[in-house]
Every structure is written in C-alpha cells, then in structure tokens.
Amino acid sequence: MTQKYEIKTKQTIDTINHLLDNGIKKISVIIRHSERLFTQEPKLEPFMGLTDAGKEFAVDFGTTIRSRPLPKLSSSFLGRCIETAFLIDKGYTNKNNRAIDHNCTYDMLAPFYAKDTQKIIHHIKKDGNKNFLRNWFDNRIDENIMENPERTSDLLTEFMIEQIKNLTENQIAICVSHDWNIFPLKEFKLGLKHETAGDVGYLDGIIFFEKKNQYYITSYQASPVVL
C-alpha cells in the first residue's frame, strides 16, 4: 500500500543549485526519504521500505546532484531512509564514476521527538495527522508524549549546522530523514504552516547554509532566514 505525496526532487535540487551558483560553498540539506510502502499495522511501520518507483526516484536524485561538491550522506536509522541514501549514492557514483563516503546514521534524523508511540498512535487515530501536528505545534500534546516542538526544531537546526561545520572542502551534506523532522523546521524556522504550505513531499528538502560566518535556512517555498 502507498500514499500519494508529490516528488520534490526538482524543487530541492534547484534550490541547492541556486545557492551554489551564487557562491555558497557550505551547505547541508535535510530531505524526506523517497516514496515508501505503508501498512495498517503500527508495529510494522518502522520496517516499511521503498516502493519500486521510490527506488527509481532515489537513484534519480543521485544522478541529478552536481558532480561537485561531493555529497556526504547521512540518514535516519529506519530502513526507508537508509535505502534512500544508498540509492542516492548509487545514482551519483554510477553517473560520475566517483566513490563517496558511506552513509552514516544518526538518531537526530530519526523520530527522536516521539516519546510514547502508543499514545501518539491513539491521538492520530482520534484527530488525524494534520490535526495532531497542529496540536503538537500549539503545545497541546503532553511533552511526555512528544518532545516540545520548538525545542525539536532547535535541536534539528543545531544538528544541521554541525553538519556544515564538519564538511571538508568541496562537500555538501545530504541528510535523509522523515517528514515529521521537516515540519517543525518549516513551522518554527521558516514560518511555513503545514495547513497552507502543504505536505512534505518525497525528497522534499530544507537547506541550511553558511555565508560570511552567518547561518541561514531556506527552501523552495521560502526566502533565506537568518538563524
């Protein structure tokens, strides 16, 4: 079973290339994994992989990345993110005939903010996904169930800036994560509410960059914001 979300490869890549074309050299990008399978069984949720189309989309993302700077890949430890990162690697290396470092997994790219999965599932079944997100962002979800949403966005921002600091010359950090890691960044850092900005599509990205010792965040939906 699949659920339909738009593929945002072009929007993400175009935003990255615009920055590169304007002389930005230090960039980290957090993207949602590629198109995935879904299940009605909550206990199977962490194990759902990519669809056949999703595998192709991930390879295509890798082939679309410019040959320079070299992608430095990292991901959530959940399989669909590891699979996406692996296939981005394959797309890039096959096109450019150039090996890159292997993917590294990080808890910060996984759903670290989810503290009580059973209660989260209960709330989502009762209120629906979009209402649950709004309740979370408006601090109507107990912090024993979900990490404070603004703190979540701050922690993710700190992580993405750290990826920039750890880049060597001529690298770009590509971090494969989940839509719920991206929603708080849109809400609290870019001022993009999901009710108007829409769903986070597959391979949809938020871009962080450094310019003149100052860090910024941007996306195809928003102008750069100083952090």
Secondary structure, 3 states (H helix, E strand, C coil): CCCCCCECHHHHHHHHHHHHHCCCCEEEEEEECCCECCCCCHHHHHHCCECHHHHHHHHHHHHHCCCCCEEEEEECCCHHHHHHHHHHHHHHHHHHCCCCCCCEECHHHCCCCECCHHHHHHHHHHHCHHHHHHHHHCCCCCCCCECCHHHHHHHHHHHHHHHHHCCCCCEEEEEEECHHHHHHHHHHHCCCCHHHHCCCCECCEEEEEEECCEEEEEECCEEEEEC
